[in-house]
């Protein structure tokens, strides 16, 4: 009987230890009426870029941080609550970047990058990612696209008819491109790059990862 009681008590405490995490959800938007280019200045994370409303740019994500004990919980909650994503529009360019309030300072704050970031942009807008580590997934109709990761994975899907020039490459890893009429796969050390040209298209697409994987699909 004592063993059953002890086991039940242990199971009852599991959620308390497993859920020692504070979160802060982010949702922000800005008008895109004059915007022709979006710069995503987020150094690392899992980022999804897709088409949304034709007159606005919308960003969502979540900041998570583990804590140890009740006292640290309050401190960590204040920290994550002061980490946000902002959109700054200057002329025809919008920049998406992190902001840090007074409670988000020091090493822990700078390494608490928002996760599960979803960015919605109008069709046809140029997208330039300054992200260096993580996973980037893009699916939709865009203008020029420039992605250069140091480590991670890129997955890009765009209509084939809209792409004027594609350059997909990596230094170490894999490059898989489905060009609609053929599939090209390259793997290993210095696997080379895949090029695609379409004179009737409009978008120039450059995707590269130093170490990782690149997956490109040009849909018909």
Secondary structure, 3 states (H helix, E strand, C coil): CHHHHHHHHHHHHHHHHHCCEEEEEEEEEEECCCCCEEEEECCEEEEEEEECCCCEEEEEEEEEEECCCHHHHHHHHHHHHCEEEEEEEECCEEEEEEEECCCCCHHHHHCCCCEEEEEEECCCCEEEECCCEEEEEEECCCCCEEEEEEEEEEEEEEEHHHEEEEEEEEEEEEEEEECCCCEEEEEEECCCEEEEECCCCCEEEEEEEEEEEEEEEEEC
